[in-house]
């Protein structure tokens, strides 16, 4: 497959704007579906179906965009299936291991208290179902759009460090338009989260690293929430900041810097 060559800045801005606007439309449609079918009570099945719809619509959008540009999915931070699986698991464990260490520290020091109201087998099943749902409704579609398509096109114009900042601004704007900036906490969290995901994507060179990290953190955050009824958490802010964000972000960046020691922050990646 031939790749489009010699993009001008105007061409890239138009493509990014079109995909961003289309994504906002898709996510607002998904919100409408959620409000319509899940307004009264949370349903894992309905949530999962809506998640599948989100991913299908996102893949269709990106397929149209790539087909129009006559370019390949490999341009969006994807390689072989084996490499993608490795990158996904790498991102997943770069969050999971430091997060569990942070959780243990918080519990031992008394900063956080967690009461469990569910038996282990049912809890594990709920976590698995939620993880799959989060993967399809958040991690996969959002990362393909922002750390995949948008990151790739920005990186043709700007070095990695500049691309990380710009994609974080676009992700924050997207979150605002879909109603995700509903509190001061979200206003603080979302831009920083986008930067973290951008750093993972930049150093590893794979969108699947950020997908794994994204799926892990959002599953843990949501399963602890009151809507699922499994836990009663005291000190949730401390837990999220220290265990879910700070430690995994620092450890993830350090580990990836060792694995991909030749990463060049100043590099632009033009289309061939």
C-alpha positions in Angstrom: 0.0 0.0 0.0 1.3 3.4 -0.9 1.6 6.1 1.7 0.7 9.7 1.0 3.8 11.9 0.8 4.7 15.5 1.4 1.9 16.6 3.7 1.7 20.3 4.2 0.8 21.7 7.6 -2.7 22.7 6.3 -3.4 19.2 5.1 -2.5 17.7 8.5 -4.5 20.3 10.4 -7.6 19.6 8.3 -7.2 15.8 8.8 -6.8 16.2 12.6 -9.7 18.6 12.8 -11.9 16.2 10.8 -11.1 13.2 12.9 -11.4 15.1 16.2 -14.8 16.6 15.2 -16.0 13.1 14.1 -14.8 11.6 17.4 -16.7 14.2 19.4 -19.9 13.3 17.4 -19.4 9.6 18.0 -18.8 10.0 21.8 -21.8 12.3 22.2 -23.9 9.7 20.4 -22.5 7.1 22.7 -23.4 9.3 25.7 -27.0 9.5 24.3 -27.2 5.7 24.1 -25.8 5.4 27.6 -28.4 7.9 28.9 -31.2 6.2 27.1 -30.5 2.6 28.0 -28.6 2.9 31.3 -30.2 6.0 32.9 -32.1 4.1 35.6 -29.7 1.4 36.6 -26.2 0.3 35.7 -26.2 -2.8 33.5 -22.9 -4.7 32.7 -24.5 -6.1 29.5 -25.7 -2.7 28.2 -22.4 -1.2 29.1 -20.6 -3.9 27.1 -22.8 -3.5 24.1 -22.3 0.3 24.1 -18.5 -0.3 24.4 -18.6 -2.5 21.3 -20.5 0.1 19.4 -17.9 2.7 20.4 -15.0 0.7 19.1 -16.8 -0.3 15.9 -17.7 3.4 15.1 -14.1 4.5 15.9 -12.6 1.8 13.7 -14.9 2.8 10.8 -14.0 6.4 11.2 -10.2 5.7 11.2 -10.6 3.2 8.3 -12.3 5.9 6.3 -9.6 8.5 7.2 -6.8 6.1 6.3 -8.5 5.0 3.1 -8.8 8.6 2.1 -5.1 9.2 2.8 -4.1 5.9 1.1 -2.1 5.1 4.2 -1.7 2.1 6.5 -2.8 1.2 10.0 0.9 0.5 10.7 1.4 4.3 10.5 -0.6 4.7 13.7 1.9 3.1 16.1 1.1 -0.5 15.3 3.5 -3.3 14.3 3.1 -7.1 14.2 0.4 -8.8 16.2 3.1 -10.3 18.5 4.7 -6.9 19.0 1.3 -5.3 19.7 0.5 -7.9 22.3 3.9 -7.4 24.0 3.4 -3.7 24.0 -0.1 -4.0 25.5 1.1 -6.3 28.3 4.0 -4.0 28.9 1.7 -1.0 29.3 -0.7 -3.1 31.5 2.0 -4.2 33.9 3.8 -0.9 33.9 0.6 0.4 35.6 -0.4 -2.7 37.6 2.8 -3.5 39.4 3.6 0.0 40.7 -0.1 0.6 41.5 -0.3 -2.5 43.7 2.9 -1.5 45.5 1.4 2.0 46.0 -1.8 0.4 47.3 0.1 -1.7 49.8 2.0 1.3 51.0 -1.2 3.3 51.4 -2.9 0.5 53.3 0.0 -0.2 55.6 0.4 3.5 56.5 -3.3 3.9 57.1 -3.7 6.5 54.4 -6.4 4.4 52.7 -9.0 2.0 54.0 -10.9 -0.5 51.8 -13.9 -2.6 52.8 -14.9 -5.4 50.5 -18.5 -6.4 50.2 -18.2 -9.1 47.5 -16.9 -12.7 47.5 -13.6 -13.3 45.6 -15.0 -15.3 42.7 -17.7 -12.8 41.9 -15.3 -9.9 42.3 -12.8 -11.4 39.8 -15.6 -12.0 37.3 -16.8 -8.4 37.7 -13.2 -7.1 37.2 -12.8 -9.2 34.0 -16.1 -8.1 32.5 -15.3 -4.5 33.4 -11.8 -4.7 32.0 -13.1 -6.0 28.6 -15.7 -3.3 28.6 -13.2 -0.5 29.5 -10.9 -1.8 26.7 -13.6 -1.4 24.1 -15.3 1.8 25.4 -12.3 3.8 26.4 -8.8 2.4 26.1 -8.9 1.1 22.5 -10.9 3.8 20.7 -9.5 6.8 22.5 -5.9 5.6 22.1 -6.4 4.8 18.4 -7.7 8.3 17.8 -5.4 10.4 20.0 -2.2 8.4 20.6 -2.6 6.7 17.2 -4.0 8.9 14.4 -3.6 12.3 15.9 -0.2 11.6 17.5 1.1 10.3 14.2 0.0 13.2 12.1 1.3 15.8 14.7 4.6 14.0 14.9 5.1 14.6 11.2 5.3 18.3 12.0 6.5 18.5 15.6 9.1 16.6 17.7 7.9 14.0 20.2 7.9 16.4 23.1 5.8 19.0 21.2 3.5 16.3 19.9 2.8 15.1 23.4 1.7 18.6 24.5 -0.4 19.2 21.5 -2.2 15.9 21.6 -2.9 16.4 25.3 -4.5 19.8 24.5 -6.6 18.2 21.8 -7.6 15.3 24.1 -8.6 17.8 26.8 -10.7 19.8 24.3 -12.3 16.6 23.2 -13.1 15.7 26.8 -14.7 19.1 27.3 -16.9 18.7 24.3 -18.2 15.3 25.4 -18.9 16.4 28.9 -16.0 14.6 30.6 -14.7 17.8 32.3 -17.5 17.8 34.9 -15.5 18.6 38.0 -12.3 20.2 39.2 -10.8 16.7 39.7 -11.4 15.8 36.1 -10.0 19.2 35.0 -6.8 18.3 36.8 -6.7 14.7 35.8 -7.5 14.6 32.1 -4.6 16.8 30.7 -2.1 15.1 32.9 -3.4 11.6 32.0 -3.1 12.5 28.3 0.5 13.6 28.8 1.3 10.3 30.6 -0.2 8.3 27.8 1.6 10.4 25.2 4.9 9.8 26.9 4.3 6.0 26.9 3.4 6.2 23.2 6.4 8.3 22.3 9.0 6.3 24.1 7.7 2.8 23.1 6.7 3.8 19.6 3.5 1.8 20.0 0.0 2.9 20.7 -0.6 -0.5 22.3 1.5 0.5 25.3 -0.8 3.3 26.1 -3.8 1.1 25.5 -2.6 -1.4 28.1 -1.9 1.4 30.6 -5.2 3.1 29.9 -7.2 -0.1 30.3 -5.6 -1.0 33.6 -5.9 2.3 35.3 -9.5 2.9 34.3 -10.6 -0.6 35.2 -9.2 -0.2 38.7 -10.6 3.3 39.2 -14.1 2.2 38.1 -14.3 -1.1 40.0 -13.6 0.8 43.2 -16.5 3.2 42.5 -19.8 2.9 44.4 -21.8 2.1 41.2 -20.4 -1.4 41.3 -21.0 -2.0 45.0 -17.9 -4.1 45.6 -15.9 -1.7 47.8 -16.2 1.1 50.3 -13.0 3.2 49.9 -11.8 5.8 52.4 -8.9 8.0 51.1 -9.7 7.6 47.4 -8.0 10.8 46.4 -4.7 9.7 48.0 -5.0 6.2 46.5 -5.6 7.6 43.0 -2.9 10.2 43.1 -0.1 8.2 44.7 -0.9 4.6 43.6 -2.8 5.0 40.4 -1.1 8.0 38.8 2.2 9.1 40.4 4.0 5.8 40.9 3.0 4.1 37.7 3.8 7.2 35.6 7.3 7.6 37.1 8.1 3.9 37.0 6.6 3.5 33.5 8.7 6.4 32.1 11.9 5.1 33.7 11.4 1.5 32.6 10.6 2.4 29.1 13.6 4.8 28.9 15.8 1.8 29.7 14.1 -0.5 27.3 14.0 2.1 24.5 17.3 3.9 25.3 17.7 5.2 21.8 14.6 7.3 21.9 15.1 10.8 20.5 12.7 13.3 21.9 13.6 15.9 19.2 12.7 13.5 16.3 10.0 14.3 13.8 8.6 11.3 11.8 7.6 12.5 8.3 5.5 10.3 6.1 7.6 8.3 3.7 
